[in-house]
Amino acid sequence: MSGGLLVAGTTSDAGKSVVTAGICRWLVRQGVKVAPFKAQNMSLNSFVTREGAEIGRAQAMQAQAARVEPTALMNPVLLKPGSDRSSQVVLMGRPVGEMSARGYHGGRQESLLSTVVDCLEQLRSTYDAVICEGAGSPAEINLRRTDIVNMGIARAARFPVVVVGDIDRGGVFASFFGTTALLSAEDQALIAGYLVNKFRGDVSLLEPGLDMLHDLTGRPTYGVLPFAHGLGIDEEDGLRVSLRGAVRESVVAPPHGEDVLRVAVCAVPLMSNFTDVDALAAEPGVVVRFVDRAEELADADLVIVPGTRGTVKALAWLRERGLADALLRRAAQGRPVLGICGGFQVLGERIEDEVESRAGQVDGLGLLPVRIRFDREKTLARPVGSALGEPVEGYEIHHGVADVRGGEPFLDGCRVGAVWGTHWHGSLESDGFRRRFLVQVAEAAGRRFVPAPDTSFGALREEQLDRLGDLIEEHADTGALMRLIEAGVPEGLPFVGPGAPEVPAARGAQGAGVAGGLA
């Protein structure tokens, strides 16, 4: 077998990432050697592979679902927004510069098609199956000419396409029909059918609509996935704690001690890798929330300033909203604060930035004896070390170089009193270190909180991925999906009018904003 499938969606956040991960986990449990693939991803949540390449965290999670090591081949193009109109372009795991949406869609994107096709072919030569994830919707008619992630890659690989729709939003039948009807005849020939996501209620009530959809389009629905709480995974965008739902809703995971621990995460602009706090939310008795007002820090036992793609912008935002003053008061009172990556940089004495914001020299909050200088070369690493007497693993993604001038060593950063700072993402996923850290936070906060001794973040993640595989196995037509993967596109799929409108080549890139156009 050297087959594959493209999972497209009627909209962004329809469930493509979840379905792709679920199919990968289901396939690997059937003995199929499978890899995920997303030609182009827009996300501020990224990951560093063992070879030092930066890819989207969703693809790293999908690789874990497939039980394989993530590589740059699985996400050759990553776009990291720096504003509403421009993004950093990461090609094969390395940044190659900033580009506007107009510039990207005006020619650069098309030139990358051969690169992404080559990556896909390399995966196909190594794995039995490759499950591709699309981006946004394949029916973005203003972007079709330069598309390399939806029908562009499906056509190049001759992969069948299954379109996922989120019925919880409403309008799923219109979305399925409209998505199909806005595609050209050549693209429609690859649309094999549909998959309903997040259904609540009695499926028998939905079946007449599915039959009518089949009559209208000539295409089957390959399954109806029920709405399942607590199925969060590493996200591309959005603002949600991935594992919080599962833990908060669990009836078997009350606080282990007498108190809960309240964690407030400052929702800074261009927040990146907020998945860092997932491991905290996985701890019984830890309540995590995102905040954007100084008053919301008052009852927090720990405040986290997370990573960001705009350190200087985040610093200004903290000051404008009074959060900076609140952080200064907390530090003076010995109340815990943790800065991660960009958040660590914000807590330092001074920032010299001629790369990201080009703001030159900017005063930081002065809570840590650290000076930051932005370098044009990005640090991409998978460090291993120890802190608080426990082993720690993490990953680094930053342009800022830290000159630590004092304090107590803490990973690659430092600690002064109850203020900690580090460039390491993912450190809180190390179970022993996380428990030791929370004990110190609880002591400083005066809380009778006790970390559960047996919480394993890795085991929780595996449970989540198995649940995704179960959803596919129990609620999708797996026999039909396997036939698609092995045999390709069914013959004789009918055309659904009116089809794609003609778009003049010169106008193909106009009107595309970064956030909506590249996601």
Salt bridges, closest charged atoms under 4 A:
ASP13 OD2 - ARG169 NH2 3.57
GLU54 OE2 - LYS80 NZ 2.60
GLU54 OE1 - LYS378 NZ 2.82
GLU69 OE2 - ARG50 NE 3.30
GLU98 OE2 - ARG309 NH2 2.95
GLU110 OE1 - ARG145 NH1 3.28
GLU121 OE2 - ARG124 NH1 3.43
GLU133 OE2 - LYS38 NZ 3.20
ASP166 OD2 - ARG169 NE 3.52
ASP166 OD2 - LYS198 NZ 3.71
ASP168 OD1 - ARG200 NE 2.91
ASP187 OD2 - ARG144 NE 2.71
ASP187 OD1 - ARG155 NE 2.86
ASP234 OD2 - ARG57 NH2 2.77
ASP234 OD1 - ARG461 NH2 2.96
GLU235 OE2 - ARG240 NH2 3.40
GLU236 OE2 - LYS38 NZ 2.55
GLU249 OE2 - HIS229 ND1 3.77
GLU258 OE1 - ARG448 NE 2.95
ASP276 OD2 - HIS425 ND1 2.69
GLU283 OE2 - ARG434 NE 2.84
GLU296 OE1 - ARG293 NE 3.83
ASP299 OD1 - ARG289 NH2 2.66
ASP301 OD1 - ARG447 NE 2.87
GLU349 OE1 - ARG371 NE 3.36
GLU352 OE2 - ARG350 NH2 3.18
ASP375 OD1 - ARG373 NH1 3.42
GLU390 OE2 - ARG436 NH2 3.57
GLU396 OE1 - HIS398 NE2 2.76
ASP403 OD2 - ARG405 NE 2.89
ASP412 OD2 - HIS423 ND1 3.41
GLU429 OE2 - ARG57 NH2 3.71
ASP431 OD1 - ARG434 NH2 2.89
GLU462 OE1 - ARG25 NH1 3.18
ASP466 OD1 - ARG25 NH1 2.82
ASP466 OD1 - ARG29 NH1 3.23
ASP470 OD1 - ARG29 NH2 2.89
GLU473 OE1 - ARG29 NH2 3.15
GLU474 OE1 - HIS475 NE2 3.96
